[in-house]
Amino acid sequence: MQQVFTDSYALQYRNICLISGTNKTPFITLRLIEIRSGKTWNSYLTSVL
């Protein structure tokens, strides 16, 4: 996990960084948004430009 923007009861919003095991592959930064709907968490991944 790279950076947490929001961490509340019904919303979690953070940037995460995925890396490969090789030096030639760059890392990818993604935005993870999790929204609580009742007892269920819905997760969404989007790219960060």
Short mmCIF file of the C-alpha atoms (twelve columns), coordinates in Angstrom:
data_MODEL
# 
_entry.id   MODEL 
# 
loop_
_atom_site.group_PDB 
_atom_site.id 
_atom_site.type_symbol 
_atom_site.label_atom_id 
_atom_site.label_alt_id 
_atom_site.label_comp_id 
_atom_site.label_asym_id 
_atom_site.label_seq_id 
_atom_site.Cartn_x 
_atom_site.Cartn_y 
_atom_site.Cartn_z 
_atom_site.pdbx_PDB_model_num 
ATOM 1  C CA . MET A 1  0.000   0.000  0.000   1 
ATOM 2  C CA . GLN A 2  1.357   3.350  -0.956  1 
ATOM 3  C CA . GLN A 3  -0.993  6.022  0.393   1 
ATOM 4  C CA . VAL A 4  -4.322  6.080  2.287   1 
ATOM 5  C CA . PHE A 5  -6.656  8.964  1.450   1 
ATOM 6  C CA . THR A 6  -9.858  7.972  3.274   1 
ATOM 7  C CA . ASP A 7  -10.500 5.245  5.838   1 
ATOM 8  C CA . SER A 8  -13.973 5.560  7.338   1 
ATOM 9  C CA . TYR A 9  -16.814 3.224  8.302   1 
ATOM 10 C CA . ALA A 10 -18.348 3.110  4.799   1 
ATOM 11 C CA . LEU A 11 -15.499 4.220  2.504   1 
ATOM 12 C CA . GLN A 12 -11.869 3.250  2.044   1 
ATOM 13 C CA . TYR A 13 -9.841  5.013  -0.643  1 
ATOM 14 C CA . ARG A 14 -6.147  4.324  -1.199  1 
ATOM 15 C CA . ASN A 15 -3.417  4.075  -3.805  1 
ATOM 16 C CA . ILE A 16 -1.612  0.770  -4.105  1 
ATOM 17 C CA . CYS A 17 1.525   -0.094 -6.017  1 
ATOM 18 C CA . LEU A 18 2.019   -3.411 -7.849  1 
ATOM 19 C CA . ILE A 19 5.521   -4.471 -8.805  1 
ATOM 20 C CA . SER A 20 7.020   -7.373 -10.712 1 
ATOM 21 C CA . GLY A 21 9.910   -9.559 -9.672  1 
ATOM 22 C CA . THR A 22 12.062  -8.336 -12.560 1 
ATOM 23 C CA . ASN A 23 13.907  -5.057 -12.986 1 
ATOM 24 C CA . LYS A 24 12.639  -4.538 -16.543 1 
ATOM 25 C CA . THR A 25 8.958   -4.349 -15.585 1 
ATOM 26 C CA . PRO A 26 7.834   -0.993 -14.158 1 
ATOM 27 C CA . PHE A 27 5.536   -0.738 -11.188 1 
ATOM 28 C CA . ILE A 28 1.852   0.080  -11.657 1 
ATOM 29 C CA . THR A 29 -0.039  2.457  -9.366  1 
ATOM 30 C CA . LEU A 30 -3.721  1.659  -8.910  1 
ATOM 31 C CA . ARG A 31 -6.522  3.348  -7.006  1 
ATOM 32 C CA . LEU A 32 -8.478  0.986  -4.728  1 
ATOM 33 C CA . ILE A 33 -11.894 2.239  -3.668  1 
ATOM 34 C CA . GLU A 34 -13.961 0.121  -1.272  1 
ATOM 35 C CA . ILE A 35 -17.543 1.086  -0.447  1 
ATOM 36 C CA . ARG A 36 -19.648 -0.580 2.237   1 
ATOM 37 C CA . SER A 37 -23.231 -1.375 1.279   1 
ATOM 38 C CA . GLY A 38 -24.932 -2.927 4.296   1 
ATOM 39 C CA . LYS A 39 -22.684 -5.828 5.369   1 
ATOM 40 C CA . THR A 40 -20.984 -6.120 1.974   1 
ATOM 41 C CA . TRP A 41 -17.859 -4.322 0.745   1 
ATOM 42 C CA . ASN A 42 -17.718 -3.480 -2.982  1 
ATOM 43 C CA . SER A 43 -14.190 -2.997 -4.340  1 
ATOM 44 C CA . TYR A 44 -13.189 -1.032 -7.442  1 
ATOM 45 C CA . LEU A 45 -9.737  -0.788 -9.027  1 
ATOM 46 C CA . THR A 46 -8.901  2.062  -11.392 1 
ATOM 47 C CA . SER A 47 -5.664  3.232  -12.943 1 
ATOM 48 C CA . VAL A 48 -3.851  6.335  -11.752 1 
ATOM 49 C CA . LEU A 49 -2.517  8.519  -14.549 1 
# 
